[in-house]
Amino acid sequence: AVDEFEQLHRRNAGVSTNDWRPGDLEAAKSLAQVIDGIGSTLYFSSGAFQGGQSEEERPTREQEIRLFRETLSVIELLASVGLPSLAHHLVETLERFVDVDPESIFLLIGRTVQAGRRGGYQFDSLAADLIVRVVERYLAEYRYLFGQSAECRNAPLATLDVFVTAGWPSARQLTYGLEEIFR
């Protein structure tokens, strides 16, 4: 589904979606629903969504981590799609597993946000709040990562810049703070 979705976008590159061939547009919508449904299923299965479940219904942390590890290749594939609702569910899911592999997850969150720009993810206030919260968490709990590699050092600025460019004050404020930290 992801490959076909990407092929449709490549075939119609530079063309407004209003001007896509009717068959391509309908196929893209159908594929987007399938892809977004997979992301939603992962989100709800991962334990990231806690509402309305009793303790007995919730998976154990071990089950959540197993699910994450077994679906990581799917999450990595979905991270490149760029659908805003999918990007949001992926970031929320990844946030749940930061402690499992902080570096890889932070970089994957950055890739998800960058891909989400294609669909306008950066214009969602919930997305801006989520990304600011995630970066703040990393600064508080995993600051050492930013000194380990240039990729990790550049990732928070590149991720926040998506939201700074869209005009979110909270992202701008945190970005200025990061620049002070990295001097």
NORURQUI-V318998 format. One record per residue. OMEGA is omega in whole degrees, -180 to 180 (* if undefined). Layout:
omega: <OMEGA/OMEGA>
This chain:
omega: <-180/180/180/178/179/178/178/179/178/-179/-178/-179/178/-180/176/-180/176/-178/176/173/-178/180/179/-179/179/179/179/178/179/179/179/178/179/-178/180/177/177/178/178/179/177/-180/-177/-180/-173/-174/179/176/-175/-173/170/-180/173/179/-179/-178/-177/175/175/179/178/178/178/-179/177/178/180/-178/-178/-179/-177/-180/177/179/179/178/-180/-177/-177/-171/176/176/-176/-179/177/180/-178/178/179/180/178/178/180/179/180/-173/-179/-177/-179/180/-171/-177/-179/-178/179/178/178/175/178/178/180/180/179/179/-179/178/-179/-179/179/-179/-176/-179/-179/-179/177/178/179/180/-180/-178/177/179/-179/-180/177/178/179/178/-179/-171/-172/-178/-179/-180/-175/177/-175/-178/178/-180/179/180/-178/-175/-178/179/180/-180/179/-178/177/-178/175/179/179/174/-179/-178/-178/178/179/-179/179/178/178/177/179/-179/176/-178/-174/177/*>
